Amino acid sequence: LNSLIQSQLSEGLIDQLAGQLGGADRQQTANAASGVLSTLLGAMARNASTPDGAAALNNALEQDHDGGILDDVMGMVTGQNPNVNSRAVNGAGILKHVLGNRQGGAVDMISKMSGLNSGQTGNLMSMLAPVVMGMLGKTKKQQGLDAGGLTDLLTGFAKKEQSQNPAMSVITGFLDADGDGSIIDDVAGMLGKGLLGGLFK
């Protein structure tokens, strides 16, 4: 999953995403994209930690997300890939299922981490959510994973990220909080101390 993520976040895609965000700063876009991926995969790991959540994710992947979207991510981002299942590219719908009432807080958190404004961050999340589902669907298909296998995959990813990525502890704290947004203060505090200078590199 890690190698698939790195292969998808190519320099060309970051340039394309920055352009779609109205000419956003390239480095800020790259930082925000990494933050979005970590947040969404962390949220999916959290959701899949229950049998019902794992089953729901497994069903969604089987029905709508086989990984085909990854064959033309650029086309999906620019809206020039008409041959895809509309549910597979419904970023807003995916975010609603994955993040629920935490979506606004996640946007604020990633905006503070990356420097993009909240509008740009929200748009970026909607563009990348289908890519995350596509990556999961492709991995599921290649490895023959069932619901339990997906849970193991996502839990392993989240643990590895937490050990290697200082921002992941903030993201995990946000996902585990009660959704009141108070974790944003922690993000601001970390930024103030310069702890996130090498964020997502």
Phi, psi and omega in degrees: 000319180299315182293326178294320178298312182298322181291329180283325181277059180286164179297324179297320180292319178300317177299317181295317179297316180300320178295319180294336179270018176084032180077042179293159177300133187295315181293320177297321178295318179297316179298316181294321180298316178296320178296320178298313181298315180297319181294314182293318180290325176295319179293322178293322177298319179295315181295323184279001180284349174253149180304318180296317180296318180295319180294319180296317179295316180301316180295318180298318180295317182294324184279319192233348190228085181265001181095354181299333180300334183288345179292337179211067180297321179302315180297322179294316182296322183268000180076020183251025179237082188285348188268034180241153176300127184299327179290333180291336182248012181278080183301319181297319179294319179297315181298321180298318180290319187282316187256334180056229184285000178270358187300313180299318178296323179295319178299314179299316182298311183291327176299314180295322181290323190260330185098351173289155175281168188294327178296315179296318181295318178299317178296319180297318179299318180294326179287324186272338181305315178296329179294318179299314179296322177297318179297317178295317180297319180294317179296318178301315183292315182296322185261359179063042186277142169260191183301317179295322178295324177296317179301314180298317180300310183291320178297318178297319178298313183298319180293319180294317178300318183296326181281336186252341189236109184301334181285339185295331179293325176293316180298315180297319178299320178296315183293330181273347181289175184275011176085012182275359176082003185293339179298338180301324177298322179294320178299312180300320179297317179294319179297321180297328181273357179076014183288340184256023180301322180261030187304129171063015181280000000 
